[in-house]
Amino acid sequence: MNLGAGFEITIRDLVPLVARLCRFEGEIAWDPSKPDGQPRRMLDTSKALREFGWKARIPFEEGLRETVAWFEENRGTIP
């Protein structure tokens, strides 16, 4: 089951946020010749609430920051 914050975010807004949290200093290049793919994301969290009683307790950006920190700390153990 995918879990999320239950709000819509565009890929154009998400990419720079993830880049900033990862301290990426390169250039983000959008290639308009490629298919658009999925322009935005929104996970419906109602099933998680109904099935597990789960609801996001921390803000989206803080959760991303914690995920990046976990990845950085565990990078060597991830196959």
C-alpha positions, 0 to 999 in steps of 0.5 A: 500500500502506498501512503501519502499526505492526501494532497495533490502535488505537481511533478514540477513542484516535487522535483525541486523540493526533492533536489533541495532536500538531497542538496542537489546542485546540478541543473534540472532539465525538463525535456519537452520532446518526451511524453509528459507522463504523469504530471502530478501525484495524489495518493488517496489515504482514505483506505489507510485510515479505514483499514489501519487507522493511519493518518499522516502525522508530520508535514510532507516536506518533513517526511521527505527530509526524514526519508532522505536522511534515512537513505543517506545513513543506510546507503551502504546497506541497500542492495 
